[in-house]
């Protein structure tokens, strides 16, 4: 898919190079070869309350100090 940066019209036709509305050169909306990379999430803790949030489940767990 391609998008016009001036008017934000999106075109599905890959052979189009210019916007049919205003003549601006179209840009790719995504890179076909790109993949999503999942990064590990840091564990979140509440230093004041001694609580811990598990980043996988979202459960709040208390830590005994």
CHARMM internal coordinates of N, CA and C (Angstrom, degrees):
IC EDIT
DIST 1 N 1 CA 1.4454
DIST 1 CA 1 C 1.5226
ANGL 1 N 1 CA 1 C 109.28
DIST 1 C 2 N 1.3006
ANGL 1 CA 1 C 2 N 114.09
DIHE 1 N 1 CA 1 C 2 N 148.73
DIST 2 N 2 CA 1.4612
ANGL 1 C 2 N 2 CA 120.57
DIHE 1 CA 1 C 2 N 2 CA 177.97
DIST 2 CA 2 C 1.5165
ANGL 2 N 2 CA 2 C 108.98
DIHE 1 C 2 N 2 CA 2 C -126.92
DIST 2 C 3 N 1.3317
ANGL 2 CA 2 C 3 N 114.58
DIHE 2 N 2 CA 2 C 3 N 153.53
DIST 3 N 3 CA 1.4642
ANGL 2 C 3 N 3 CA 120.91
DIHE 2 CA 2 C 3 N 3 CA -176.41
DIST 3 CA 3 C 1.5227
ANGL 3 N 3 CA 3 C 108.85
DIHE 2 C 3 N 3 CA 3 C -132.42
DIST 3 C 4 N 1.3348
ANGL 3 CA 3 C 4 N 115.41
DIHE 3 N 3 CA 3 C 4 N 145.28
DIST 4 N 4 CA 1.4536
ANGL 3 C 4 N 4 CA 120.98
DIHE 3 CA 3 C 4 N 4 CA 174.80
DIST 4 CA 4 C 1.5285
ANGL 4 N 4 CA 4 C 107.96
DIHE 3 C 4 N 4 CA 4 C -86.38
DIST 4 C 5 N 1.3293
ANGL 4 CA 4 C 5 N 119.02
DIHE 4 N 4 CA 4 C 5 N 121.75
DIST 5 N 5 CA 1.4589
ANGL 4 C 5 N 5 CA 120.55
DIHE 4 CA 4 C 5 N 5 CA -179.44
DIST 5 CA 5 C 1.5244
ANGL 5 N 5 CA 5 C 113.31
DIHE 4 C 5 N 5 CA 5 C -69.96
DIST 5 C 6 N 1.3267
ANGL 5 CA 5 C 6 N 117.92
DIHE 5 N 5 CA 5 C 6 N -17.29
DIST 6 N 6 CA 1.4648
ANGL 5 C 6 N 6 CA 120.78
DIHE 5 CA 5 C 6 N 6 CA -178.78
DIST 6 CA 6 C 1.5268
ANGL 6 N 6 CA 6 C 112.33
DIHE 5 C 6 N 6 CA 6 C -85.71
DIST 6 C 7 N 1.3349
ANGL 6 CA 6 C 7 N 117.08
DIHE 6 N 6 CA 6 C 7 N -47.66
DIST 7 N 7 CA 1.4675
ANGL 6 C 7 N 7 CA 120.21
DIHE 6 CA 6 C 7 N 7 CA -174.41
DIST 7 CA 7 C 1.5279
ANGL 7 N 7 CA 7 C 113.35
DIHE 6 C 7 N 7 CA 7 C -113.12
DIST 7 C 8 N 1.3296
ANGL 7 CA 7 C 8 N 118.29
DIHE 7 N 7 CA 7 C 8 N -3.22
DIST 8 N 8 CA 1.4652
ANGL 7 C 8 N 8 CA 124.92
DIHE 7 CA 7 C 8 N 8 CA 178.52
DIST 8 CA 8 C 1.5201
ANGL 8 N 8 CA 8 C 115.11
DIHE 7 C 8 N 8 CA 8 C 65.10
DIST 8 C 9 N 1.3337
ANGL 8 CA 8 C 9 N 118.04
DIHE 8 N 8 CA 8 C 9 N 19.73
DIST 9 N 9 CA 1.4598
ANGL 8 C 9 N 9 CA 120.09
DIHE 8 CA 8 C 9 N 9 CA 173.05
DIST 9 CA 9 C 1.5226
ANGL 9 N 9 CA 9 C 108.42
DIHE 8 C 9 N 9 CA 9 C -71.73
DIST 9 C 10 N 1.3257
ANGL 9 CA 9 C 10 N 116.99
DIHE 9 N 9 CA 9 C 10 N 141.78
DIST 10 N 10 CA 1.4590
ANGL 9 C 10 N 10 CA 122.03
DIHE 9 CA 9 C 10 N 10 CA -179.60
DIST 10 CA 10 C 1.5186
ANGL 10 N 10 CA 10 C 108.64
DIHE 9 C 10 N 10 CA 10 C -111.18
DIST 10 C 11 N 1.3387
ANGL 10 CA 10 C 11 N 115.79
DIHE 10 N 10 CA 10 C 11 N 133.76
DIST 11 N 11 CA 1.4594
ANGL 10 C 11 N 11 CA 122.43
DIHE 10 CA 10 C 11 N 11 CA -179.74
DIST 11 CA 11 C 1.5192
ANGL 11 N 11 CA 11 C 109.26
DIHE 10 C 11 N 11 CA 11 C -118.16
DIST 11 C 12 N 1.3377
ANGL 11 CA 11 C 12 N 116.59
DIHE 11 N 11 CA 11 C 12 N 135.57
DIST 12 N 12 CA 1.4566
ANGL 11 C 12 N 12 CA 121.58
DIHE 11 CA 11 C 12 N 12 CA 177.64
DIST 12 CA 12 C 1.5206
ANGL 12 N 12 CA 12 C 112.37
DIHE 11 C 12 N 12 CA 12 C -89.86
DIST 12 C 13 N 1.3077
ANGL 12 CA 12 C 13 N 117.74
DIHE 12 N 12 CA 12 C 13 N -15.00
DIST 13 N 13 CA 1.4572
ANGL 12 C 13 N 13 CA 122.52
DIHE 12 CA 12 C 13 N 13 CA -177.24
DIST 13 CA 13 C 1.5259
ANGL 13 N 13 CA 13 C 109.49
DIHE 12 C 13 N 13 CA 13 C -79.66
DIST 13 C 14 N 1.3371
ANGL 13 CA 13 C 14 N 116.53
DIHE 13 N 13 CA 13 C 14 N 114.75
DIST 14 N 14 CA 1.4659
ANGL 13 C 14 N 14 CA 121.58
DIHE 13 CA 13 C 14 N 14 CA -173.99
DIST 14 CA 14 C 1.5295
ANGL 14 N 14 CA 14 C 113.75
DIHE 13 C 14 N 14 CA 14 C -69.41
DIST 14 C 15 N 1.3265
ANGL 14 CA 14 C 15 N 118.40
DIHE 14 N 14 CA 14 C 15 N -22.49
DIST 15 N 15 CA 1.4622
ANGL 14 C 15 N 15 CA 120.54
DIHE 14 CA 14 C 15 N 15 CA -176.72
DIST 15 CA 15 C 1.5290
ANGL 15 N 15 CA 15 C 113.33
DIHE 14 C 15 N 15 CA 15 C -81.53
DIST 15 C 16 N 1.3211
ANGL 15 CA 15 C 16 N 117.68
DIHE 15 N 15 CA 15 C 16 N -15.26
DIST 16 N 16 CA 1.4663
ANGL 15 C 16 N 16 CA 119.86
DIHE 15 CA 15 C 16 N 16 CA 178.69
DIST 16 CA 16 C 1.5296
ANGL 16 N 16 CA 16 C 109.92
DIHE 15 C 16 N 16 CA 16 C -67.31
DIST 16 C 17 N 1.3099
ANGL 16 CA 16 C 17 N 116.16
DIHE 16 N 16 CA 16 C 17 N 137.08
DIST 17 N 17 CA 1.4577
ANGL 16 C 17 N 17 CA 121.30
DIHE 16 CA 16 C 17 N 17 CA 178.83
DIST 17 CA 17 C 1.5281
ANGL 17 N 17 CA 17 C 112.10
DIHE 16 C 17 N 17 CA 17 C -112.29
DIST 17 C 18 N 1.3453
ANGL 17 CA 17 C 18 N 116.33
DIHE 17 N 17 CA 17 C 18 N -25.67
DIST 18 N 18 CA 1.4601
ANGL 17 C 18 N 18 CA 121.21
DIHE 17 CA 17 C 18 N 18 CA -175.50
DIST 18 CA 18 C 1.5232
ANGL 18 N 18 CA 18 C 110.19
DIHE 17 C 18 N 18 CA 18 C -129.57
DIST 18 C 19 N 1.3142
ANGL 18 CA 18 C 19 N 116.28
DIHE 18 N 18 CA 18 C 19 N 149.90
DIST 19 N 19 CA 1.4538
ANGL 18 C 19 N 19 CA 122.49
DIHE 18 CA 18 C 19 N 19 CA 178.78
DIST 19 CA 19 C 1.5264
ANGL 19 N 19 CA 19 C 109.82
DIHE 18 C 19 N 19 CA 19 C -65.92
DIST 19 C 20 N 1.3097
ANGL 19 CA 19 C 20 N 116.40
DIHE 19 N 19 CA 19 C 20 N 134.59
DIST 20 N 20 CA 1.4674
ANGL 19 C 20 N 20 CA 120.79
DIHE 19 CA 19 C 20 N 20 CA 179.28
DIST 20 CA 20 C 1.5186
ANGL 20 N 20 CA 20 C 111.75
DIHE 19 C 20 N 20 CA 20 C -75.15
DIST 20 C 21 N 1.3185
ANGL 20 CA 20 C 21 N 117.74
DIHE 20 N 20 CA 20 C 21 N -16.12
DIST 21 N 21 CA 1.4567
ANGL 20 C 21 N 21 CA 121.62
DIHE 20 CA 20 C 21 N 21 CA -178.62
DIST 21 CA 21 C 1.5268
ANGL 21 N 21 CA 21 C 112.08
DIHE 20 C 21 N 21 CA 21 C -88.41
DIST 21 C 22 N 1.3455
ANGL 21 CA 21 C 22 N 117.16
DIHE 21 N 21 CA 21 C 22 N -50.40
DIST 22 N 22 CA 1.4755
ANGL 21 C 22 N 22 CA 119.43
DIHE 21 CA 21 C 22 N 22 CA -174.67
DIST 22 CA 22 C 1.5276
ANGL 22 N 22 CA 22 C 114.73
DIHE 21 C 22 N 22 CA 22 C -123.67
DIST 22 C 23 N 1.3374
ANGL 22 CA 22 C 23 N 118.42
DIHE 22 N 22 CA 22 C 23 N -1.03
DIST 23 N 23 CA 1.4596
ANGL 22 C 23 N 23 CA 121.09
DIHE 22 CA 22 C 23 N 23 CA 173.93
DIST 23 CA 23 C 1.5209
ANGL 23 N 23 CA 23 C 116.02
DIHE 22 C 23 N 23 CA 23 C 80.78
DIST 23 C 24 N 1.3219
ANGL 23 CA 23 C 24 N 118.54
DIHE 23 N 23 CA 23 C 24 N 6.96
DIST 24 N 24 CA 1.4664
ANGL 23 C 24 N 24 CA 122.12
DIHE 23 CA 23 C 24 N 24 CA -179.80
DIST 24 CA 24 C 1.5289
ANGL 24 N 24 CA 24 C 108.98
DIHE 23 C 24 N 24 CA 24 C -77.89
DIST 24 C 25 N 1.3445
ANGL 24 CA 24 C 25 N 117.12
DIHE 24 N 24 CA 24 C 25 N 144.59
DIST 25 N 25 CA 1.4695
ANGL 24 C 25 N 25 CA 121.23
DIHE 24 CA 24 C 25 N 25 CA 179.54
DIST 25 CA 25 C 1.5267
ANGL 25 N 25 CA 25 C 109.72
DIHE 24 C 25 N 25 CA 25 C -63.79
DIST 25 C 26 N 1.3343
ANGL 25 CA 25 C 26 N 115.96
DIHE 25 N 25 CA 25 C 26 N 133.70
DIST 26 N 26 CA 1.4594
ANGL 25 C 26 N 26 CA 122.14
DIHE 25 CA 25 C 26 N 26 CA -179.13
DIST 26 CA 26 C 1.5233
ANGL 26 N 26 CA 26 C 111.10
DIHE 25 C 26 N 26 CA 26 C -79.15
DIST 26 C 27 N 1.3279
ANGL 26 CA 26 C 27 N 116.23
DIHE 26 N 26 CA 26 C 27 N 151.97
DIST 27 N 27 CA 1.4606
ANGL 26 C 27 N 27 CA 122.04
DIHE 26 CA 26 C 27 N 27 CA 177.86
DIST 27 CA 27 C 1.5234
ANGL 27 N 27 CA 27 C 108.56
DIHE 26 C 27 N 27 CA 27 C -120.25
DIST 27 C 28 N 1.3316
ANGL 27 CA 27 C 28 N 116.66
DIHE 27 N 27 CA 27 C 28 N 152.20
DIST 28 N 28 CA 1.4616
ANGL 27 C 28 N 28 CA 121.94
DIHE 27 CA 27 C 28 N 28 CA 177.13
DIST 28 CA 28 C 1.5186
ANGL 28 N 28 CA 28 C 109.25
DIHE 27 C 28 N 28 CA 28 C -67.39
DIST 28 C 29 N 1.3368
ANGL 28 CA 28 C 29 N 116.81
DIHE 28 N 28 CA 28 C 29 N 138.31
DIST 29 N 29 CA 1.4585
ANGL 28 C 29 N 29 CA 119.68
DIHE 28 CA 28 C 29 N 29 CA 179.07
DIST 29 CA 29 C 1.5185
ANGL 29 N 29 CA 29 C 111.25
DIHE 28 C 29 N 29 CA 29 C -86.44
DIST 29 C 30 N 1.3231
ANGL 29 CA 29 C 30 N 118.00
DIHE 29 N 29 CA 29 C 30 N -20.31
DIST 30 N 30 CA 1.4604
ANGL 29 C 30 N 30 CA 121.95
DIHE 29 CA 29 C 30 N 30 CA 177.42
DIST 30 CA 30 C 1.5138
ANGL 30 N 30 CA 30 C 108.42
DIHE 29 C 30 N 30 CA 30 C -154.86
DIST 30 C 31 N 1.3087
ANGL 30 CA 30 C 31 N 114.88
DIHE 30 N 30 CA 30 C 31 N 162.07
DIST 31 N 31 CA 1.4547
ANGL 30 C 31 N 31 CA 120.41
DIHE 30 CA 30 C 31 N 31 CA 176.74
DIST 31 CA 31 C 1.5153
ANGL 31 N 31 CA 31 C 107.10
DIHE 30 C 31 N 31 CA 31 C -102.34
DIST 31 C 32 N 1.2989
ANGL 31 CA 31 C 32 N 117.49
DIHE 31 N 31 CA 31 C 32 N 119.53
DIST 32 N 32 CA 1.4637
ANGL 31 C 32 N 32 CA 122.02
DIHE 31 CA 31 C 32 N 32 CA -173.76
DIST 32 CA 32 C 1.5246
ANGL 32 N 32 CA 32 C 112.53
DIHE 31 C 32 N 32 CA 32 C -59.60
DIST 32 C 33 N 1.3075
ANGL 32 CA 32 C 33 N 118.13
DIHE 32 N 32 CA 32 C 33 N -31.79
DIST 33 N 33 CA 1.4584
ANGL 32 C 33 N 33 CA 121.55
DIHE 32 CA 32 C 33 N 33 CA -175.78
DIST 33 CA 33 C 1.5224
ANGL 33 N 33 CA 33 C 112.52
DIHE 32 C 33 N 33 CA 33 C -83.11
DIST 33 C 34 N 1.3121
ANGL 33 CA 33 C 34 N 116.93
DIHE 33 N 33 CA 33 C 34 N -12.35
DIST 34 N 34 CA 1.4607
ANGL 33 C 34 N 34 CA 120.07
DIHE 33 CA 33 C 34 N 34 CA -176.13
DIST 34 CA 34 C 1.5256
ANGL 34 N 34 CA 34 C 110.47
DIHE 33 C 34 N 34 CA 34 C -71.38
DIST 34 C 35 N 1.3064
ANGL 34 CA 34 C 35 N 115.20
DIHE 34 N 34 CA 34 C 35 N 143.62
DIST 35 N 35 CA 1.4506
ANGL 34 C 35 N 35 CA 120.74
DIHE 34 CA 34 C 35 N 35 CA 175.52
DIST 35 CA 35 C 1.5156
ANGL 35 N 35 CA 35 C 108.44
DIHE 34 C 35 N 35 CA 35 C -124.40
DIST 35 C 36 N 1.2995
ANGL 35 CA 35 C 36 N 115.29
DIHE 35 N 35 CA 35 C 36 N 159.36
DIST 36 N 36 CA 1.4555
ANGL 35 C 36 N 36 CA 120.68
DIHE 35 CA 35 C 36 N 36 CA 178.37
DIST 36 CA 36 C 1.5124
ANGL 36 N 36 CA 36 C 108.71
DIHE 35 C 36 N 36 CA 36 C -87.07
DIST 36 C 37 N 1.3093
ANGL 36 CA 36 C 37 N 115.59
DIHE 36 N 36 CA 36 C 37 N 129.63
DIST 37 N 37 CA 1.4537
ANGL 36 C 37 N 37 CA 120.11
DIHE 36 CA 36 C 37 N 37 CA 178.82
DIST 37 CA 37 C 1.5144
ANGL 37 N 37 CA 37 C 108.56
DIHE 36 C 37 N 37 CA 37 C -106.19
DIST 37 C 38 N 1.3348
ANGL 37 CA 37 C 38 N 116.49
DIHE 37 N 37 CA 37 C 38 N 125.02
DIST 38 N 38 CA 1.4449
ANGL 37 C 38 N 38 CA 121.24
DIHE 37 CA 37 C 38 N 38 CA 178.48
DIST 38 CA 38 C 1.5251
ANGL 38 N 38 CA 38 C 109.19
DIHE 37 C 38 N 38 CA 38 C -88.57
DIST 38 C 39 N 1.3097
ANGL 38 CA 38 C 39 N 115.68
DIHE 38 N 38 CA 38 C 39 N 121.28
DIST 39 N 39 CA 1.4551
ANGL 38 C 39 N 39 CA 120.71
DIHE 38 CA 38 C 39 N 39 CA 179.67
DIST 39 CA 39 C 1.5200
ANGL 39 N 39 CA 39 C 109.18
DIHE 38 C 39 N 39 CA 39 C -97.96
DIST 39 C 40 N 1.3302
ANGL 39 CA 39 C 40 N 117.70
DIHE 39 N 39 CA 39 C 40 N 145.88
DIST 40 N 40 CA 1.4609
ANGL 39 C 40 N 40 CA 119.06
DIHE 39 CA 39 C 40 N 40 CA 178.19
DIST 40 CA 40 C 1.5282
ANGL 40 N 40 CA 40 C 110.47
DIHE 39 C 40 N 40 CA 40 C -66.64
DIST 40 C 41 N 1.3241
ANGL 40 CA 40 C 41 N 115.53
DIHE 40 N 40 CA 40 C 41 N 138.61
DIST 41 N 41 CA 1.4555
ANGL 40 C 41 N 41 CA 120.64
DIHE 40 CA 40 C 41 N 41 CA 179.78
DIST 41 CA 41 C 1.5237
ANGL 41 N 41 CA 41 C 109.89
DIHE 40 C 41 N 41 CA 41 C -88.28
DIST 41 C 42 N 1.3077
ANGL 41 CA 41 C 42 N 118.04
DIHE 41 N 41 CA 41 C 42 N 138.26
DIST 42 N 42 CA 1.4591
ANGL 41 C 42 N 42 CA 119.52
DIHE 41 CA 41 C 42 N 42 CA 176.83
DIST 42 CA 42 C 1.5275
ANGL 42 N 42 CA 42 C 109.79
DIHE 41 C 42 N 42 CA 42 C -72.77
DIST 42 C 43 N 1.3047
ANGL 42 CA 42 C 43 N 115.37
DIHE 42 N 42 CA 42 C 43 N 149.08
DIST 43 N 43 CA 1.4554
ANGL 42 C 43 N 43 CA 119.15
DIHE 42 CA 42 C 43 N 43 CA 176.51
DIST 43 CA 43 C 1.5153
ANGL 43 N 43 CA 43 C 109.00
DIHE 42 C 43 N 43 CA 43 C -73.92
DIST 43 C 44 N 1.3282
ANGL 43 CA 43 C 44 N 115.55
DIHE 43 N 43 CA 43 C 44 N 138.16
DIST 44 N 44 CA 1.4549
ANGL 43 C 44 N 44 CA 120.47
DIHE 43 CA 43 C 44 N 44 CA -179.36
DIST 44 CA 44 C 1.5212
ANGL 44 N 44 CA 44 C 108.04
DIHE 43 C 44 N 44 CA 44 C -101.72
DIST 44 C 45 N 1.2996
ANGL 44 CA 44 C 45 N 115.94
DIHE 44 N 44 CA 44 C 45 N 132.99
DIST 45 N 45 CA 1.4501
ANGL 44 C 45 N 45 CA 118.11
DIHE 44 CA 44 C 45 N 45 CA 176.24
DIST 45 CA 45 C 1.5145
ANGL 45 N 45 CA 45 C 109.53
DIHE 44 C 45 N 45 CA 45 C -133.00
DIST 45 C 46 N 1.3030
ANGL 45 CA 45 C 46 N 115.62
DIHE 45 N 45 CA 45 C 46 N 152.10
DIST 46 N 46 CA 1.4485
ANGL 45 C 46 N 46 CA 122.16
DIHE 45 CA 45 C 46 N 46 CA 176.86
DIST 46 CA 46 C 1.5228
ANGL 46 N 46 CA 46 C 106.32
DIHE 45 C 46 N 46 CA 46 C -101.93
DIST 46 C 47 N 1.3173
ANGL 46 CA 46 C 47 N 116.16
DIHE 46 N 46 CA 46 C 47 N 105.74
DIST 47 N 47 CA 1.4598
ANGL 46 C 47 N 47 CA 121.01
DIHE 46 CA 46 C 47 N 47 CA -175.17
DIST 47 CA 47 C 1.5236
ANGL 47 N 47 CA 47 C 112.24
DIHE 46 C 47 N 47 CA 47 C -64.33
DIST 47 C 48 N 1.3227
ANGL 47 CA 47 C 48 N 117.24
DIHE 47 N 47 CA 47 C 48 N -32.92
DIST 48 N 48 CA 1.4591
ANGL 47 C 48 N 48 CA 120.56
DIHE 47 CA 47 C 48 N 48 CA -176.36
DIST 48 CA 48 C 1.5198
ANGL 48 N 48 CA 48 C 112.85
DIHE 47 C 48 N 48 CA 48 C -73.26
DIST 48 C 49 N 1.3319
ANGL 48 CA 48 C 49 N 117.36
DIHE 48 N 48 CA 48 C 49 N -40.08
DIST 49 N 49 CA 1.4488
ANGL 48 C 49 N 49 CA 120.20
DIHE 48 CA 48 C 49 N 49 CA -174.60
DIST 49 CA 49 C 1.5211
ANGL 49 N 49 CA 49 C 112.62
DIHE 48 C 49 N 49 CA 49 C -97.20
DIST 49 C 50 N 1.3237
ANGL 49 CA 49 C 50 N 117.34
DIHE 49 N 49 CA 49 C 50 N -8.59
DIST 50 N 50 CA 1.4496
ANGL 49 C 50 N 50 CA 119.75
DIHE 49 CA 49 C 50 N 50 CA -176.86
DIST 50 CA 50 C 1.5142
ANGL 50 N 50 CA 50 C 112.44
DIHE 49 C 50 N 50 CA 50 C 71.21
DIST 50 C 51 N 1.3248
ANGL 50 CA 50 C 51 N 117.04
DIHE 50 N 50 CA 50 C 51 N 23.59
DIST 51 N 51 CA 1.4574
ANGL 50 C 51 N 51 CA 121.35
DIHE 50 CA 50 C 51 N 51 CA -179.21
DIST 51 CA 51 C 1.5219
ANGL 51 N 51 CA 51 C 109.53
DIHE 50 C 51 N 51 CA 51 C -94.97
DIST 51 C 52 N 1.3092
ANGL 51 CA 51 C 52 N 115.51
DIHE 51 N 51 CA 51 C 52 N 158.10
DIST 52 N 52 CA 1.4609
ANGL 51 C 52 N 52 CA 122.12
DIHE 51 CA 51 C 52 N 52 CA 179.93
DIST 52 CA 52 C 1.5272
ANGL 52 N 52 CA 52 C 108.41
DIHE 51 C 52 N 52 CA 52 C -135.45
DIST 52 C 53 N 1.3483
ANGL 52 CA 52 C 53 N 116.65
DIHE 52 N 52 CA 52 C 53 N 132.72
DIST 53 N 53 CA 1.4613
ANGL 52 C 53 N 53 CA 121.61
DIHE 52 CA 52 C 53 N 53 CA 177.39
DIST 53 CA 53 C 1.5165
ANGL 53 N 53 CA 53 C 107.73
DIHE 52 C 53 N 53 CA 53 C -107.85
DIST 53 C 54 N 1.3364
ANGL 53 CA 53 C 54 N 115.45
DIHE 53 N 53 CA 53 C 54 N 120.28
DIST 54 N 54 CA 1.4619
ANGL 53 C 54 N 54 CA 120.66
DIHE 53 CA 53 C 54 N 54 CA 177.56
DIST 54 CA 54 C 1.5233
ANGL 54 N 54 CA 54 C 107.92
DIHE 53 C 54 N 54 CA 54 C -73.83
DIST 54 C 55 N 1.3429
ANGL 54 CA 54 C 55 N 117.93
DIHE 54 N 54 CA 54 C 55 N 119.79
DIST 55 N 55 CA 1.4677
ANGL 54 C 55 N 55 CA 121.04
DIHE 54 CA 54 C 55 N 55 CA -174.62
DIST 55 CA 55 C 1.5220
ANGL 55 N 55 CA 55 C 112.89
DIHE 54 C 55 N 55 CA 55 C -70.59
DIST 55 C 56 N 1.3158
ANGL 55 CA 55 C 56 N 118.97
DIHE 55 N 55 CA 55 C 56 N -17.55
DIST 56 N 56 CA 1.4685
ANGL 55 C 56 N 56 CA 121.06
DIHE 55 CA 55 C 56 N 56 CA 179.03
DIST 56 CA 56 C 1.5228
ANGL 56 N 56 CA 56 C 111.54
DIHE 55 C 56 N 56 CA 56 C -82.74
DIST 56 C 57 N 1.3325
ANGL 56 CA 56 C 57 N 116.93
DIHE 56 N 56 CA 56 C 57 N -40.78
DIST 57 N 57 CA 1.4665
ANGL 56 C 57 N 57 CA 120.32
DIHE 56 CA 56 C 57 N 57 CA -174.75
DIST 57 CA 57 C 1.5146
ANGL 57 N 57 CA 57 C 113.18
DIHE 56 C 57 N 57 CA 57 C -106.87
DIST 57 C 58 N 1.3384
ANGL 57 CA 57 C 58 N 117.45
DIHE 57 N 57 CA 57 C 58 N -21.18
DIST 58 N 58 CA 1.4539
ANGL 57 C 58 N 58 CA 121.02
DIHE 57 CA 57 C 58 N 58 CA -177.24
DIST 58 CA 58 C 1.5134
ANGL 58 N 58 CA 58 C 113.05
DIHE 57 C 58 N 58 CA 58 C 81.12
DIST 58 C 59 N 1.3428
ANGL 58 CA 58 C 59 N 116.89
DIHE 58 N 58 CA 58 C 59 N 6.76
DIST 59 N 59 CA 1.4568
ANGL 58 C 59 N 59 CA 120.73
DIHE 58 CA 58 C 59 N 59 CA -178.91
DIST 59 CA 59 C 1.5224
ANGL 59 N 59 CA 59 C 111.07
DIHE 58 C 59 N 59 CA 59 C -75.18
DIST 59 C 60 N 1.3097
ANGL 59 CA 59 C 60 N 115.20
DIHE 59 N 59 CA 59 C 60 N 141.88
DIST 60 N 60 CA 1.4560
ANGL 59 C 60 N 60 CA 122.15
DIHE 59 CA 59 C 60 N 60 CA 176.92
DIST 60 CA 60 C 1.5209
ANGL 60 N 60 CA 60 C 107.35
DIHE 59 C 60 N 60 CA 60 C -93.12
DIST 60 C 61 N 1.3251
ANGL 60 CA 60 C 61 N 115.54
DIHE 60 N 60 CA 60 C 61 N 123.08
DIST 61 N 61 CA 1.4621
ANGL 60 C 61 N 61 CA 120.38
DIHE 60 CA 60 C 61 N 61 CA -179.62
DIST 61 CA 61 C 1.5121
ANGL 61 N 61 CA 61 C 108.48
DIHE 60 C 61 N 61 CA 61 C -122.26
DIST 61 C 62 N 1.3153
ANGL 61 CA 61 C 62 N 116.56
DIHE 61 N 61 CA 61 C 62 N 135.03
DIST 62 N 62 CA 1.4590
ANGL 61 C 62 N 62 CA 119.05
DIHE 61 CA 61 C 62 N 62 CA 178.30
DIST 62 CA 62 C 1.5177
ANGL 62 N 62 CA 62 C 109.35
DIHE 61 C 62 N 62 CA 62 C -87.43
DIST 62 C 63 N 1.3200
ANGL 62 CA 62 C 63 N 115.61
DIHE 62 N 62 CA 62 C 63 N 143.87
DIST 63 N 63 CA 1.4558
ANGL 62 C 63 N 63 CA 121.43
DIHE 62 CA 62 C 63 N 63 CA 178.74
DIST 63 CA 63 C 1.5209
ANGL 63 N 63 CA 63 C 109.04
DIHE 62 C 63 N 63 CA 63 C -109.10
DIST 63 C 64 N 1.2710
ANGL 63 CA 63 C 64 N 116.00
DIHE 63 N 63 CA 63 C 64 N 129.33
DIST 64 N 64 CA 1.4723
ANGL 63 C 64 N 64 CA 119.73
DIHE 63 CA 63 C 64 N 64 CA 176.90
DIST 64 CA 64 C 1.5124
ANGL 64 N 64 CA 64 C 108.02
DIHE 63 C 64 N 64 CA 64 C -83.46
DIST 64 C 65 N 1.3181
ANGL 64 CA 64 C 65 N 116.41
DIHE 64 N 64 CA 64 C 65 N 129.74
DIST 65 N 65 CA 1.4671
ANGL 64 C 65 N 65 CA 120.28
DIHE 64 CA 64 C 65 N 65 CA -179.13
DIST 65 CA 65 C 1.4922
ANGL 65 N 65 CA 65 C 110.86
DIHE 64 C 65 N 65 CA 65 C -103.50
END
COOR INIT
IC SEED 1 N 1 CA 1 C
IC BUILD
